Amino acid sequence: MIKSKIKKEERQQFYQSKFEYFKKVSGYSAMLIGILEMMYFYSDCQLFGRFAYETIIPRFSIIIPMIVFWTLYPRIKTYVGGVLLYYIMPHAAMWCTIWAIWYLPNRDFAREGFIIMHFAFLAIGLAMPLKYHAIIHAILLFNIIISNTFNHYETFPLMISLALPLYIGVIIMLYIFDTSYADQYLIRQKLVLSSISDELTGTFNRYKIDQLIDKRTEAFVFNQDVVLLMFDIDYFKKVNDTYGHDAGDRILQFVTSEIRSQIYGRDFIIRWGGEEFIVILVDYTIEQAKALAEKLRVDVESSNNGICPVTISIGLCKYTPNENYHDTISKADQALYYAKEHGRNMVVNYHEL
């Protein structure tokens, strides 16, 4: 179902979104698993009818993986790291329980403990991709089989017959949960896209900038070289006055479509206001950006838009790493202003002024 709802190229983003949303739930559940493991020492005492000194070390040894988990937890930022870390706790609790069972006078209650483990895996699985969970959760069954070779559970066949339906049930529940979350994810993606998109041209609006900068420093977050183009349509008011606003809208759509078709998926075109647009080119040298800008200018001028001939003026500026993005936009705007003051239908590099 996930394959039919989430495109292949978007699945990593989907799983990352799911992990980020449920990270705290699964993280706190992992720590709770360790706390509950220690609390079972009380039930050991009940089974012995005295202080169960034999199971102190097995039960409380869970503190070691708890410390490891809590130390690494804040550093885990991706679902892949989550898979590697989070499942440590239920598996560690499982083997602490198996260790404690070795000393218990009555091992009949082991099956209840193993049943509870399935719910521990369910809690961790909320944040994880189901394909990984199914494999890691299945290891629990092998833990039971392996530990039976030395613990010799009196109700081993019953343990397995109870564990298999529980395992299947957890997998089905997580499958249903993934499908439900996929619906919410897609709705949220549409809402996010609509909030940063310009309805008329299909480009981004200026709110997109918020996703491309460090909010604290207002510097672009890209690791590659960035060149910023600012352009507008020459004499656009005359187009509106002569042919009407509907024709003006079609001109805007035509120009932005021409430019969008010639930039890469890593680049961004943003409607800055009216007929003014910004293009953020990622991983370009200033020479490459200027060549592209010139090609865009020529293509717009020479293409038939079905209404009237139009041209664009372009100002460009290379972004300086860690610079406030407003400064780069201001420089590109100065270059655009120079182009408009010196005949329009030209490309001006701020660094050549």
Secondary structure, DSSP 4 states (H G I P E B T S, - for coil): -HHHHS-GGGHHHHHHHHHHHHHHHHHHHHHHHHHHHHHTHHHHHHHHTS--GGGHHHHHTTHHHHHHHHHHGGG--SHHHHHHHHTHHHHHHHHHHHHHHTT-S--TTHHHHHHHHHHHHHHHHTTS-HHHHHHHHHHHHHHHHHHHHHH--TTHHHHHHHHHHHHHHHHHHHHHHHHHHHHHHHHHHHHHHHHTB-TTTSSEEGGGHHHHB-TTT--B--SS-EEEEEEEETTHHHHHHHH-HHHHHHHHHHHHHHHHTTS-TT-EEEEEETTEEEEEEES--HHHHHHHHHHHHHHHHHS--SS----EEEEEEEPPTT--HHHHHHHHHHHHHHHHHTTSS-EEEGGG-
